[in-house]
């Protein structure tokens, strides 16, 4: 066990800067904002205000040099599949590490910036979701994986389902849905734990999953081949899944409809973000876009590349009016919690952040 340097927060990096300007990493986001929007004055450099490592204060120990200490918590870096969710005053994230010893779930208090270990030994912890903010759920493991749950108020993590290589999940009330790498999607009744029930198979590998239609349906994007995919949904009161739309191209994140009566989707396809109501329509160019999120005024997305960024577009605004929120190398998932947006990224220790 090796003692590691302790990293401290110096303030609230202005709500949140790219990796949490208010946080504690010493990485460099590494991109020139002019590569995305040379006219945007509000670009936040990914780690510009991060606190520098110091030797004094509380210490912790990590099992390998890959870890770094944040207060008394040893944190291991994010890798492919690392995602996040907000619940209460916390941001929770999985780090996607393929080794059980480094695979973990953490949370950060968005006010104090204190980082805590939620669960360790979580090999391939990837998808993460919350119900109504009472509990947080995440997927873990390869072929002998499953879904775990822990109350936001604290406690011991418990397994709620056994699954084979789960990737994504969503929770609507007491109903949990999880998608596996073999293109199977299962339902678990959290009030009556039992064998997961298959609700969809063969419509593509699930990529991103969200609750929509005021909790009435769960939606996900699924990739069938490099050039074809599906947007699929299933009713949360039981019933069969259905394909909502089958775009051509590489799919990724989506924002599902807020109402079944107005089924308007926003989704990533290839290097753009499209909307779909009665017909598909390009909303804006978005090179290598991955995940999508929104608040009441704007849409946000991650552009996954070495010279990547977190971008935003005013809802209903012109397609050429998108702006860079923060520069970030290889960002992954995004989530909003006013007054900030947070994200995961390859190699990052804790979520990045910037003002909405």
Buried (B, 14 or more C-beta within 10 A) or exposed (E): EEEBEBBBBBEBBBBBBBBBBBBBBBBBBBBEBEEBBEEBEEBBBBBBBBBEBEEEEEEBEBBEEBBBBBBBBBBBBBBEBBBBBBBBEBBBBBBBBEBBBBBBBBBBEBEEBBBBBBBBEBBBBBBBBBBEEEBBBBBBBEEEBBBBBBEBEEEEBEEBBBBBBBBBBBBBEEBBBBBBBEBBBBBBEBEEEEEBEEBBEEBBBBBBBBBBBEBBBBBBBBBBEEEBBBBBBBBBEEEEBBEBBBBEBBBBBBBBBEEEEEBEBBBBBBEBBBBBEEEBEEBBBBBBBBBBBBBEEBBBBBBBBEBBBBBBBEEEBEEEEBBBBBBBBBBBBBBBBEEBBBBBBBEBBBBBBBBB
